[in-house]
Amino acid sequence: MNSIIITIDGPAASGKGSLSKKISLDFNLYYLETGIYYRALASLFNSKKDSYSELPAFLANLSKTQFKAFVINNDKNLYTSKITTLASKFAKILDIRRFILSIQQDSINSLDEKFNGIILEGRDCGTVIAPEANVKIFLTSHIEIRAKRRFNQFTKDGKNISYKKVLNDLKERDMQDQNRKHSPLQIPKDAIILDNSNYNLEETINIVKNIIFSNIPSLKNKI
């Protein structure tokens, strides 16, 4: 396919999601949150099975079409702390990563022509899912900044949690992401590293827009 591919990788709470959603709208790109598939699989398995020993049979009998439909119909219910924890564990399992990778790459190869391209957001987009991407960005910021942003969001949502707990959880998640055996969090080859510790969302969006225009000038005529 000749559609434009942009990847946004980075650690938890770096702002990947908010950035990618806005860029997708401004550039008419299909937005793919790659991590949602791990959440969906965790939720589906948790509702049907009791033991990890049942996982191989579960995957063997899981229809890609049915799984995609489950993701679409349950996306708002996949962000509980229990599912988040289970999804992080599932992300370490090679058979799960292979199953989900095939679905993620299907999304790229079967993209609707109404879009100018696709923007993928996650932790291994530019390294594993789409190493051929036109633009690869690695978004990061100091962990204290990320913890503060997430804590403020939790407070806004009425969740009772301390800043210290948020910070410790992020440190643990970073450790897991960076040290897992399969597809660890890494800076993709040829990626542009953007530290947004001192930028708000709007400033970050403008920086990324300029990066995209510099690398894909033809997009200026499509928005």
C-alpha positions in Angstrom: 0.0 0.0 0.0 1.2 3.6 -0.6 -0.7 5.3 2.1 1.1 7.4 4.6 2.2 5.7 7.9 3.1 7.7 11.0 4.1 6.0 14.3 4.1 7.5 17.8 5.9 5.4 20.4 6.7 6.2 23.9 6.3 5.3 27.6 3.1 5.4 29.6 1.5 8.9 30.2 3.7 10.6 27.7 0.7 12.0 25.9 0.8 9.7 22.9 -3.0 9.1 22.8 -4.1 12.7 23.0 -1.5 13.7 20.4 -2.2 10.9 18.0 -6.0 11.5 18.1 -5.6 15.2 17.3 -3.1 14.5 14.5 -5.4 11.9 13.0 -8.2 14.4 12.8 -6.1 17.2 11.4 -4.5 15.1 8.7 -7.4 12.7 7.9 -5.5 9.7 9.2 -7.0 6.5 10.6 -6.1 6.4 14.3 -4.9 3.0 15.7 -4.4 2.7 19.4 -2.3 -0.5 19.2 -2.5 -1.2 23.0 -6.2 -1.6 23.0 -5.9 -5.0 21.5 -4.1 -6.3 24.5 -6.7 -4.8 26.8 -9.5 -6.4 24.7 -7.8 -9.8 24.7 -7.3 -9.6 28.4 -10.9 -8.6 29.0 -12.3 -11.3 26.7 -10.1 -14.1 28.2 -10.9 -12.9 31.7 -14.6 -13.2 31.1 -14.4 -16.7 29.6 -11.4 -18.5 31.1 -10.0 -19.1 34.5 -6.5 -20.5 34.0 -3.5 -19.4 31.9 -3.2 -23.1 30.8 -6.3 -22.5 28.7 -4.7 -19.6 26.8 -3.3 -21.6 23.8 -6.7 -23.2 23.1 -8.4 -19.8 23.6 -6.1 -18.2 21.0 -6.4 -21.1 18.5 -10.2 -20.8 18.6 -10.4 -17.0 18.5 -11.7 -15.6 15.3 -10.0 -12.4 14.1 -13.3 -11.0 12.8 -15.1 -11.6 16.1 -12.2 -10.2 18.1 -12.1 -7.0 16.0 -15.9 -6.6 16.6 -15.3 -7.1 20.3 -12.7 -4.3 20.4 -15.1 -1.9 18.6 -18.1 -2.7 20.8 -16.2 -2.7 24.1 -13.6 0.0 23.8 -15.0 2.1 26.6 -14.9 -0.8 29.0 -11.3 -1.7 28.6 -9.6 0.8 30.9 -10.2 -0.6 34.4 -7.2 -1.2 36.6 -7.7 -5.0 36.5 -7.7 -5.1 32.8 -4.7 -2.8 32.6 -2.7 -5.1 34.9 -3.7 -8.2 32.9 -3.1 -6.6 29.6 0.5 -5.7 30.7 1.1 -9.4 31.6 -0.4 -10.5 28.3 1.9 -8.2 26.4 4.9 -10.3 27.5 3.5 -13.5 25.9 4.9 -14.2 22.4 1.9 -16.1 21.1 -0.4 -13.2 22.0 1.9 -10.7 20.5 2.0 -12.6 17.2 -1.8 -12.9 17.1 -2.3 -9.2 17.8 0.5 -8.2 15.4 -1.2 -9.8 12.5 -4.4 -7.9 13.3 -2.5 -4.6 13.6 -0.8 -5.1 10.3 -4.0 -6.1 8.7 -5.4 -2.7 9.7 -2.5 -1.0 7.8 -2.9 -3.2 4.7 -6.6 -2.9 4.4 -7.0 0.8 5.1 -10.0 2.5 3.7 -9.1 4.8 0.8 -11.0 7.7 2.4 -8.1 8.2 4.7 -4.8 9.8 3.7 -3.0 7.2 5.8 -2.7 5.8 9.3 -1.2 6.9 12.6 -0.3 4.2 15.1 0.2 4.9 18.7 1.9 2.5 21.2 5.2 1.0 22.3 6.4 -1.0 19.3 4.8 0.7 16.4 8.0 2.0 14.7 10.1 -1.0 15.7 7.8 -4.0 15.0 4.4 -3.2 13.6 5.4 -0.6 11.0 9.1 -0.2 10.7 8.5 1.1 7.2 6.7 4.1 8.5 7.2 7.5 6.7 7.5 9.3 10.0 8.5 7.8 13.4 8.3 9.8 16.6 9.3 8.7 20.0 7.5 10.9 22.5 8.8 11.1 26.1 9.0 13.3 29.1 10.5 13.1 32.6 8.8 10.5 34.7 7.8 13.1 37.4 6.1 15.1 34.7 4.3 12.1 33.4 3.2 11.1 36.9 1.9 14.6 37.6 -0.1 14.6 34.4 -1.7 11.3 35.1 -2.4 12.2 38.7 -4.1 15.4 37.6 -6.3 13.4 35.2 -7.2 10.9 37.9 -8.1 13.7 40.2 -10.2 15.3 37.5 -12.0 11.9 37.0 -12.7 11.6 40.8 -10.3 8.7 41.3 -8.9 8.6 44.9 -5.2 7.8 44.4 -2.0 9.5 45.7 0.7 11.1 43.5 3.3 8.7 45.0 1.2 5.7 44.0 0.9 7.0 40.4 4.6 7.7 40.3 5.5 4.2 41.6 3.1 2.6 39.2 4.7 4.4 36.2 8.2 3.4 37.3 7.0 -0.2 37.5 5.4 0.0 34.1 8.4 1.6 32.5 10.6 -1.2 33.9 8.2 -3.9 32.5 8.0 -2.2 29.1 11.7 -1.7 28.7 12.8 -5.2 29.9 10.2 -7.5 28.5 11.7 -10.2 26.3 9.4 -9.7 23.3 9.1 -6.3 21.6 10.4 -4.1 24.5 9.9 -0.4 24.4 12.8 1.0 22.3 13.5 4.1 20.3 12.8 3.1 16.6 15.6 3.4 14.1 15.3 6.8 12.3 12.8 8.1 14.9 12.6 11.7 15.9 12.8 11.9 19.7 10.5 14.6 21.2 10.7 15.3 24.9 7.6 17.3 25.8 8.4 17.8 29.4 8.2 21.5 28.9 5.5 21.6 26.3 1.7 21.5 26.7 -0.5 19.5 24.4 -1.1 22.3 21.9 2.7 23.0 21.6 3.5 19.4 21.2 0.9 19.1 18.4 2.4 22.0 16.5 5.9 20.6 16.8 4.7 17.2 15.4 2.8 18.9 12.6 5.9 20.7 11.5 7.8 17.4 11.7 5.2 15.7 9.5 5.1 18.6 7.0 8.9 18.5 6.8 9.0 14.8 6.0 5.8 14.5 3.9 5.3 17.9 2.1 2.5 16.4 -0.1 0.2 16.3 3.0 -0.1 20.1 2.8 -2.3 19.6 -0.3 -4.5 17.0 1.4 -5.8 18.8 4.5 
